[in-house]
Amino acid sequence: MKRYHCAAELAVDLIGGKWKPVILAHLKEGAHRYGELRRRMPGVSEKMLTQQLRELAADGIVRREEFDGRVPHVEYHLTEVGEELRPVLQALYEWGERRAADRGITFDRP
């Protein structure tokens, strides 16, 4: 088992990196199919998105749900543990919006 020296180190290990916070920010809005996440995150490769979703699922933060039917599909949701991140993700989003406004940065929204 990996050893940590503070709680922030554990948190960053679980949800840190370039893509995990972005994935979680989208999933805080509600369930998304894989393709929807790809469209919302044009800079991530399919391999990286798949890897990050698997890691988040293995850590119990994201749940992968398969649906059978005429058109089978998979949706990703926040788990109860993931839902606990909602206020953190919202604060991070709002902080980013303020920094963007201060710097005159606009966002390319897919």
Sequence and secondary structure as in RCSB ss.txt:
>XXXX:A:sequence
MKRYHCAAELAVDLIGGKWKPVILAHLKEGAHRYGELRRRMPGVSEKMLTQQLRELAADGIVRREEFDGRVPHVE
YHLTEVGEELRPVLQALYEWGERRAADRGITFDRP
>XXXX:A:secstr
    SSHHHHHHHHH SSSHHHHHHHHTT  EEHHHHHHH TTS HHHHHHHHHHHHHTTSEEEEEE SSS EEE
EEE HHHHTTHHHHHHHHHHHHHHHHHHT      
